[in-house]
């Protein structure tokens, strides 16, 4: 998999439901909302842990090579 060092944006289900409830309660339709957790783990860390939690083999990420600007 590519981009193992890229961050993952996550949000807990309970937080998402609470946000949706407030939108409905306050009638805040026709707007765009962005919500995520404060921390953003690296893809390689998150998917490795998720795979192990599910009893699956962890994915392998491509090694990113630095490129020289000429």
C-alpha positions in Angstrom: 0.0 0.0 0.0 1.2 3.5 -0.7 1.5 6.5 1.7 2.1 4.7 5.0 3.3 8.0 6.5 0.1 9.8 5.6 -2.2 10.7 8.5 -5.7 9.2 8.8 -8.6 11.3 9.8 -10.9 9.5 12.2 -14.0 10.2 14.3 -15.6 8.0 16.9 -19.1 6.7 16.1 -20.5 8.2 19.3 -19.1 11.6 18.4 -20.5 11.5 14.9 -23.9 10.5 16.1 -23.9 13.4 18.7 -22.9 15.9 15.9 -25.8 14.6 13.7 -28.2 14.9 16.6 -27.3 18.5 17.2 -27.6 19.3 13.5 -31.1 17.9 13.5 -32.1 19.5 16.8 -30.9 22.9 15.6 -32.1 22.6 12.0 -28.7 23.5 10.7 -29.4 22.2 7.1 -27.6 23.2 3.9 -24.2 23.6 5.6 -20.9 21.6 5.3 -19.4 20.3 8.5 -16.0 18.8 9.0 -15.4 16.7 12.2 -12.5 14.5 13.2 -10.6 13.4 16.2 -7.8 15.6 17.5 -5.1 13.1 16.8 -4.3 11.7 13.3 -2.3 8.4 13.4 -0.2 7.4 10.5 -1.9 5.0 8.0 0.7 2.3 8.6 0.1 2.4 12.4 -3.7 2.5 12.2 -4.2 -0.2 9.6 -1.6 -2.4 11.2 -3.4 -2.2 14.6 -6.9 -2.6 12.9 -5.8 -5.7 11.0 -4.4 -7.3 14.1 -7.6 -6.5 16.1 -9.6 -8.3 13.4 -7.2 -11.3 13.3 -6.0 -10.4 9.8 -2.5 -10.1 8.4 -1.3 -6.5 8.6 -0.9 -4.7 5.3 2.5 -3.9 3.9 3.3 -0.3 2.9 5.6 0.8 0.2 8.9 2.3 1.4 8.9 5.9 0.5 12.1 7.0 -1.1 13.3 10.6 -0.8 13.7 12.3 -4.1 16.3 14.9 -4.9 15.3 18.2 -6.4 17.5 19.1 -9.3 
